[in-house]
Amino acid sequence: MSANTEQTYRNPDEVAKVIRFAIEHLEPKLSEWLLIEYSHAVRIAGRGRVVITNVKKPAERRKLQRFVRVESRGVAELFPRSRLLVLDPRARKSLCPTDVGEDTVMVVGGILGDDPPQGRTEKLLSSRLRRVKRRNLGKEQLSIDGTVYVAKQIAEGKQLEEIPLVCEIEIRVAPGCSVVLPFTYPLRQGRPLISPRLVAYLKRKGVRF
Ligand SMILES: C[S@@+](CC[C@H](N)C(=O)[O-])C[C@H]1O[C@@H](n2cnc3c(N)ncnc32)[C@H](O)[C@@H]1O
């Protein structure tokens, strides 16, 4: 990123056309699973519309810079609070199209799913962003990329209730062997929206819960 990044982000006329999502990296390690979700989220939102913030480790920044804007600073340092809207399953209100203005930056936790959910978005993100709007996309836990997909649809005018979701998906990883992902996924053309790279990863690793 250029040295004048902060100034650029603070200029609403410029940024309104650019950043729509900030993914605040909050896991201690950039695992392969997380990298796959980030990369899919960027494809869904559009490369120029996302910044991954709070990436403290230079090696992790280098990996991410191959496909997305990256910042070592946290989202609170980069944008005025009035522009931020945190997506948090524990928020009281659900996101609706009128919540998202031209210069709104929707903040997604760079946090992997927990089963059961531990409320880490609230603990690690919302509680640190006081006086910032918080909205849920339902009470169930979506993936990072699924969150970006659903929030984008709402920003484009859909109501949350109009977006089909499925709770829990089962992926066959080998003959007679499957993995259940205990998270909620949006359906696109009747099929759960999941990164093909994540499916390949699960098949390779045979990940179990
Ligand atoms: C895989 S989720 C992690 C949720 C975390 N385990 C928790 O209990 O808060 C990653 C991020 O997607 C967003 N997210 C997931 N489900 C959501 C929902 N139902 N409503 C709003 N945001 C959601 C949040 O920003 C969250 O930090």
The ligand as a MOL file (V3000), in Angstrom:
LIG
                    3D

  0  0  0     0  0            999 V3000
M  V30 BEGIN CTAB
M  V30 COUNTS 27 29 0 0 0
M  V30 BEGIN ATOM
M  V30 1 C -17.1090 -17.5050 10.8620 0
M  V30 2 S -17.7950 -16.0530 11.5660 0 CHG=1
M  V30 3 C -17.1310 -16.1820 13.1970 0
M  V30 4 C -18.1940 -15.9980 14.2530 0
M  V30 5 C -17.6620 -16.2340 15.6540 0
M  V30 6 N -17.4120 -17.6360 15.8730 0
M  V30 7 C -18.6410 -15.7250 16.7020 0
M  V30 8 O -19.1970 -16.5290 17.4630 0
M  V30 9 O -18.8720 -14.4960 16.7730 0 CHG=-1
M  V30 10 C -16.7840 -14.7950 10.8160 0
M  V30 11 C -17.3930 -13.4060 10.7420 0
M  V30 12 O -18.5090 -13.4090 9.8640 0
M  V30 13 C -19.4820 -12.4790 10.3020 0
M  V30 14 N -20.7260 -13.2060 10.5620 0
M  V30 15 C -20.9180 -14.5410 10.5470 0
M  V30 16 N -22.1960 -14.8390 10.7890 0
M  V30 17 C -22.8530 -13.6650 10.9530 0
M  V30 18 C -24.1970 -13.3060 11.2480 0
M  V30 19 N -25.1470 -14.2260 11.4110 0
M  V30 20 N -24.4920 -12.0090 11.3680 0
M  V30 21 C -23.5460 -11.0490 11.1900 0
M  V30 22 N -22.2620 -11.3300 10.9230 0
M  V30 23 C -21.9100 -12.6140 10.8020 0
M  V30 24 C -18.9440 -11.8140 11.5650 0
M  V30 25 O -18.3340 -10.5920 11.2240 0
M  V30 26 C -17.9390 -12.8440 12.0420 0
M  V30 27 O -16.9230 -12.2790 12.8280 0
M  V30 END ATOM
M  V30 BEGIN BOND
M  V30 1 1 1 2
M  V30 2 1 2 3
M  V30 3 1 2 10
M  V30 4 1 3 4
M  V30 5 1 4 5
M  V30 6 1 5 6
M  V30 7 1 5 7
M  V30 8 2 7 8
M  V30 9 1 7 9
M  V30 10 1 10 11
M  V30 11 1 11 12
M  V30 12 1 11 26
M  V30 13 1 12 13
M  V30 14 1 13 14
M  V30 15 1 13 24
M  V30 16 1 14 15
M  V30 17 1 14 23
M  V30 18 2 15 16
M  V30 19 1 16 17
M  V30 20 1 17 18
M  V30 21 2 17 23
M  V30 22 1 18 19
M  V30 23 2 18 20
M  V30 24 1 20 21
M  V30 25 2 21 22
M  V30 26 1 22 23
M  V30 27 1 24 25
M  V30 28 1 24 26
M  V30 29 1 26 27
M  V30 END BOND
M  V30 END CTAB
M  END
